[in-house]
Amino acid sequence: MSKVPATDPSLAFVLDLCNTHDLLEDPPDRLTIPLVDHITTHHGLPLFGLTPPDLEPLRSVRSTLYAVFATNSVPHQTDLLNHLFTTHAAVPRLLEGVGMAAVGGEGAVGKLAVLAADVLARVIAEGSADRLRTCVGDPCRCVYVDRTKANRQRYCCELCNDRMASAAYRRRNR
């Protein structure tokens, strides 16, 4: 059985960033610079200094991060994260209390990408890759980390769980 990842503000930040594209919202893509700044400060991280021209590159980073959650293949997850590290000029550093960590990144989007890729890489290195998931509730595809002891969580939240249970009940009783 895999290990439950430690609670980390950077990991919570990545979840919230990926979930700025939510199929249950209208419009589904809610990514804006003020929203990213809000998410960043909410999780106690320093602001990245994003500007409006950073929005499209940020969407690309978000898509790559989402793909890490969407795949069940550790080699594919590793390739995606290594691509982010290479693209955004990450530098490995030995940090006290953390071990090896990726730092750096060119520009605001690069710094954000390196921070996000680093936290996901640490989760994978700890043996918790299978805990990074996307919701199976239809049409929701939000990302989440399965923190249950049994490692059997299928939905991102109780709302999706309840929605899908109600839909199954209606199908059975037609």
C-alpha positions as CSV (number, residue, x, y, z in Angstrom):
1,M,0.0,0.0,0.0
2,S,1.3,3.5,-0.8
3,K,2.1,6.2,1.7
4,V,-0.3,9.1,2.2
5,P,1.6,12.3,1.2
6,A,2.3,14.8,3.9
7,T,0.1,17.8,4.1
8,D,2.0,20.5,2.2
9,P,0.8,24.1,1.3
10,S,2.6,23.8,-2.0
11,L,0.7,20.6,-2.9
12,A,-2.6,22.3,-1.9
13,F,-1.6,25.2,-4.1
14,V,-1.1,22.8,-7.1
15,L,-4.5,21.2,-6.5
16,D,-6.2,24.6,-6.4
17,L,-4.3,25.8,-9.5
18,C,-5.2,22.7,-11.5
19,N,-8.8,23.0,-10.4
20,T,-9.1,26.5,-11.8
21,H,-10.4,24.5,-14.8
22,D,-13.6,22.9,-13.5
23,L,-16.1,21.4,-15.9
24,L,-18.9,22.0,-13.3
25,E,-18.4,25.7,-13.4
26,D,-19.6,28.2,-16.1
27,P,-17.2,29.1,-17.7
28,P,-15.0,26.1,-16.9
29,D,-11.7,28.0,-17.2
30,R,-11.6,30.4,-14.3
31,L,-7.8,31.0,-14.4
32,T,-7.0,34.7,-13.9
33,I,-3.9,36.4,-12.4
34,P,-5.9,37.8,-9.4
35,L,-7.2,34.2,-8.7
36,V,-3.7,32.7,-8.8
37,D,-2.5,35.5,-6.5
38,H,-5.4,34.7,-4.1
39,I,-4.6,31.0,-4.2
40,T,-1.0,31.7,-3.6
41,T,-1.5,33.9,-0.5
42,H,-4.3,31.6,0.8
43,H,-1.6,28.8,1.0
44,G,1.0,31.1,2.5
45,L,3.3,31.2,-0.5
46,P,5.0,34.3,-1.8
47,L,3.5,35.9,-4.8
48,F,5.1,35.0,-8.1
49,G,4.6,38.4,-9.7
50,L,2.4,37.1,-12.6
51,T,1.3,39.6,-15.2
52,P,-1.5,39.3,-17.9
53,P,1.0,38.1,-20.6
54,D,1.8,35.2,-18.3
55,L,-1.7,33.8,-18.6
56,E,-1.3,31.6,-21.7
57,P,2.1,30.1,-20.5
58,L,0.4,29.5,-17.1
59,R,-2.4,27.6,-18.8
60,S,0.2,25.4,-20.5
61,V,1.8,24.7,-17.1
62,R,-1.6,23.9,-15.6
63,S,-2.3,21.5,-18.4
64,T,1.0,19.6,-17.8
65,L,0.4,19.5,-14.1
66,Y,-3.1,18.2,-14.7
67,A,-1.7,15.4,-16.9
68,V,0.5,14.3,-14.0
69,F,-2.7,13.6,-12.0
70,A,-4.6,12.1,-15.0
71,T,-2.1,9.4,-15.8
72,N,-1.5,6.1,-13.9
73,S,1.9,5.6,-15.2
74,V,4.9,6.7,-13.0
75,P,7.2,6.9,-16.0
76,H,4.8,9.2,-17.8
77,Q,4.4,11.3,-14.7
78,T,8.2,11.5,-14.4
79,D,8.5,12.5,-18.1
80,L,6.0,15.3,-17.6
81,L,7.7,16.7,-14.6
82,N,11.2,16.4,-16.1
83,H,9.8,18.4,-19.1
84,L,8.7,21.1,-16.7
85,F,12.0,21.2,-14.9
86,T,13.9,21.4,-18.2
87,T,11.6,23.9,-19.9
88,H,11.7,26.3,-16.9
89,A,15.4,26.0,-16.0
90,A,15.1,24.3,-12.6
91,V,18.2,23.8,-10.6
92,P,18.6,21.0,-8.1
93,R,19.6,22.0,-4.6
94,L,20.1,20.2,-1.3
95,L,17.9,21.9,1.3
96,E,18.0,21.3,5.0
97,G,14.9,19.4,6.2
98,V,13.7,18.7,2.6
99,G,16.5,16.9,0.9
100,M,16.9,17.4,-2.8
101,A,14.6,20.0,-4.2
102,A,14.2,21.9,-7.5
103,V,14.5,25.6,-7.3
104,G,14.8,28.5,-9.7
105,G,12.8,29.0,-12.8
106,E,13.0,31.8,-15.3
107,G,10.3,34.5,-14.8
108,A,7.2,34.3,-12.8
109,V,5.7,31.3,-14.7
110,G,9.0,29.5,-14.4
111,K,9.2,29.9,-10.7
112,L,5.6,28.7,-10.3
113,A,6.2,25.7,-12.6
114,V,9.3,24.7,-10.8
115,L,7.6,24.9,-7.4
116,A,4.7,22.9,-8.6
117,A,6.7,20.3,-10.4
118,D,9.0,19.9,-7.4
119,V,6.2,19.2,-4.9
120,L,4.7,16.6,-7.3
121,A,8.1,15.0,-7.8
122,R,8.6,14.7,-4.1
123,V,5.2,13.0,-3.8
124,I,6.1,10.5,-6.5
125,A,9.6,9.9,-5.0
126,E,8.0,9.1,-1.7
127,G,6.0,6.3,-3.4
128,S,2.7,8.1,-3.4
129,A,2.2,8.5,-7.2
130,D,-1.0,6.4,-7.2
131,R,-2.5,8.9,-4.7
132,L,-2.6,11.7,-7.3
133,R,-5.9,11.3,-9.1
134,T,-8.7,12.9,-11.1
135,C,-12.3,12.7,-10.0
136,V,-14.4,9.9,-11.7
137,G,-17.6,11.8,-11.2
138,D,-19.2,12.7,-14.5
139,P,-18.5,15.4,-15.8
140,C,-16.2,16.5,-13.0
141,R,-12.5,15.9,-13.6
142,C,-11.0,17.9,-10.7
143,V,-7.7,16.7,-9.3
144,Y,-7.2,15.5,-5.7
145,V,-4.9,13.6,-3.4
146,D,-6.3,10.4,-2.0
147,R,-5.6,10.7,1.7
148,T,-7.8,7.7,2.8
149,K,-6.1,4.8,4.7
150,A,-7.5,2.2,2.2
151,N,-6.4,4.3,-0.9
152,R,-9.8,3.8,-2.5
153,Q,-11.2,7.4,-2.8
154,R,-12.8,7.9,-6.3
155,Y,-14.3,11.4,-6.0
156,C,-12.7,14.8,-5.4
157,C,-15.4,15.8,-2.8
158,E,-18.6,14.7,-1.1
159,L,-20.6,16.7,-3.7
160,C,-19.4,14.5,-6.5
161,N,-19.8,11.4,-4.4
162,D,-23.4,12.3,-3.6
163,R,-24.1,13.3,-7.2
164,M,-22.9,10.0,-8.5
165,A,-24.7,7.9,-5.8
166,S,-27.9,9.7,-6.6
167,A,-27.5,9.1,-10.3
168,A,-26.8,5.4,-9.7
169,Y,-29.9,5.2,-7.5
170,R,-32.1,6.8,-10.2
171,R,-30.8,4.4,-12.8
172,R,-31.5,1.4,-10.6
173,N,-35.1,2.5,-9.8
174,R,-36.3,3.4,-13.3
